[in-house]
Amino acid sequence: MNMGLSMTAIWQHRVRHLALVLLAAGGAGMASVASAQPIEVDVVGGISDPMPIAVPAMPTPANSSTPAGDTESLGRQMAEVIANDLKTSGLFTPRGPAGIAPVAIPQVTAPDYPYWVQTGAQALVSGYVKANGDGTLTIGCYLYDVSAQNELKRDGFVVPPGAWRRAAHKCADLVYTRLTGEGPYFDSRMVYVSETGPKAKRIKRLAIMDQDGANHRFLTNGQSIVLTPRFSPNRQQIVYMSYLQERPRVFVYDLATGKQRLLLDQPNMTFAPRVSPDGRFIVFSMAIGGNTDIYRMPVSGGAPQRLTSSPGIDTAPSYSPDGGRVVFESDRGGSQQLYVMDADGSSQQRISFGSGRYATPVWSPRGDLIAFTRIGGGFNVGVMSPGGGNEQMLTNGWQDEGPSWSPNGRVITFFRTAQGSGKADLWTVDLTGVNERRVPTPLDGSDPGWGPLLP
C-alpha cells in the first residue's frame, strides 16, 4: 500500500468472506452458521451501543532506538492513536492500551482468546512494531473476532519512523471499514483558519494538521487575514481568500514549496474558491459593480467564465463529486437560499425551502447529501438531499457554521463560535447528529476544510 511517504505493503490484504459468527446467547459452544450474526457495527444504531474493542499496546521483537523513539514506546503510542480514532467515531468503546494485559509477539498471530473474552471485548486489534536495518519501521495490524476466534483482516506497512502516526491511522481505518462497511477517513488532514487576538483585531493564519489535531503547523504568518481554505483533490494545493495588501482575492498555496500565487490579477474582489473534482478548474465568486456572481477558470490560469448573472450575491459554490453540478447560495429571491446548477451555469434551481436562511453549502463526497448552515434563531449545521428534501439538522449550538465533509461522507467538521467572547473552535459531528467532538487546536479555529484521504 502506497502511503505517499515511502510506505509499501509487506503483504496483501487477506479478507475472509465467510460469515463470522458470535457465541449463541447462553450457549456453551459456537453458534451454527445458519443462526449466527456477523460481527459488524450498525453505523446508525451503534452510537447508543458502541462495540467494545480491545486495543493492546503493540509489542516489538527487540526494543530498538529510532529517531521517533524506541519501538516499545512507539508500540504503546500506536495503540493509543488507534484507540482514540475508534473512540472519536462514536461507534466503538476501546479497551486499552492501559489497563489490559500486554501482548507478546507470538500472541499477535495467535491471540489468547479466553483472556479477551473475559475483558468483554467483541473484537481485538493487535499488531507489532519492528525496526529494520535500513532505518525504516515495519508495522503489522491485525483485526480479530474474539467470540468466533477468527482473523478478520490484516495489513502491514513499511514506513519512515516519522510516519508512524500515519500507519496507526491506516490501521484504525482498516478496523473501521471492516466492521462498519463505511469508507476510511482517519488518515486525512484538515486545513483551517487559526485565530488569535481581540475580536476587533483578529490575527488569522492558515494552518494544517492531521484530522485528530496532531502534526499541526502554520502555513501563513498572519500579516494578512485569510478565509475559507479548501484542499485541491490532489491534496497538494490549498485555495483560499487573502486580504493581502488590503485587497481580498483568491490565492493558491502549494504545500510542497510553500509558495502562494494570485489566481486572477484584477481589481475586483474574488472569494469563496473551490477546486473541481478533476482538479482542472477553480470556481469562485467575484464582485463587479455591486453585483456578485460565480465564475470558474482553469487552475493554471486563464480567462474567467461567468456562470451566474442574477442581481444580488451568488457565492459559496461547491461541486458535486462527479463534477457535473454546483450547489451555491444566493439572495436573488430576497434572502439567502441554496440553488443547484449544472457545472456550465445552466439549469439553475432553488432547493432550500425551510424556515430561515441557508448558507455555505457543500456537497458530500458520496453525492447523496448537501451540508449547509441554516440561519434563524442561531446558526446550525444540517444536511439535505441534492433535490432539497429530507432536511435534517445536526447541531444545536449558538453559532455553528461552515461545514466540510470527511473523505467518506460520514462525518462533518464545522466551527462553533461562543456567544459573547467570540471564541471559535473546530468540531465534528456524524450524520446521526449525536456524536459531537471538539477537534484540538493550539489557538482558536474557524473555516475548516477537510482534505481527501491520503495516499
Secondary structure as GFF3:
##gff-version 3
##sequence-region A 1 455
A	DSSP	beta_strand	8	9	.	.	.	ID=ss1
A	DSSP	three_ten_helix	45	47	.	.	.	ID=ss2
A	DSSP	beta_strand	51	54	.	.	.	ID=ss3
A	DSSP	alpha_helix	71	88	.	.	.	ID=ss4
A	DSSP	beta_strand	92	95	.	.	.	ID=ss5
A	DSSP	alpha_helix	105	109	.	.	.	ID=ss6
A	DSSP	alpha_helix	113	118	.	.	.	ID=ss7
A	DSSP	beta_strand	123	131	.	.	.	ID=ss8
A	DSSP	beta_strand	137	145	.	.	.	ID=ss9
A	DSSP	beta_strand	150	159	.	.	.	ID=ss10
A	DSSP	three_ten_helix	161	163	.	.	.	ID=ss11
A	DSSP	alpha_helix	164	180	.	.	.	ID=ss12
A	DSSP	beta_strand	188	196	.	.	.	ID=ss13
A	DSSP	three_ten_helix	199	201	.	.	.	ID=ss14
A	DSSP	beta_strand	203	210	.	.	.	ID=ss15
A	DSSP	beta_strand	217	218	.	.	.	ID=ss16
A	DSSP	beta_strand	226	231	.	.	.	ID=ss17
A	DSSP	beta_strand	237	242	.	.	.	ID=ss18
A	DSSP	three_ten_helix	244	246	.	.	.	ID=ss19
A	DSSP	beta_strand	249	254	.	.	.	ID=ss20
A	DSSP	beta_strand	260	262	.	.	.	ID=ss21
A	DSSP	beta_strand	269	275	.	.	.	ID=ss22
A	DSSP	beta_strand	281	288	.	.	.	ID=ss23
A	DSSP	beta_strand	291	298	.	.	.	ID=ss24
A	DSSP	beta_strand	305	306	.	.	.	ID=ss25
A	DSSP	beta_strand	314	319	.	.	.	ID=ss26
A	DSSP	beta_strand	325	330	.	.	.	ID=ss27
A	DSSP	beta_strand	337	342	.	.	.	ID=ss28
A	DSSP	beta_strand	349	350	.	.	.	ID=ss29
A	DSSP	beta_strand	357	363	.	.	.	ID=ss30
A	DSSP	beta_strand	370	375	.	.	.	ID=ss31
A	DSSP	beta_strand	379	384	.	.	.	ID=ss32
A	DSSP	beta_strand	392	393	.	.	.	ID=ss33
A	DSSP	beta_strand	400	405	.	.	.	ID=ss34
A	DSSP	beta_strand	411	417	.	.	.	ID=ss35
A	DSSP	beta_strand	424	430	.	.	.	ID=ss36
A	DSSP	beta_strand	436	439	.	.	.	ID=ss37
A	DSSP	beta_strand	444	453	.	.	.	ID=ss38
###
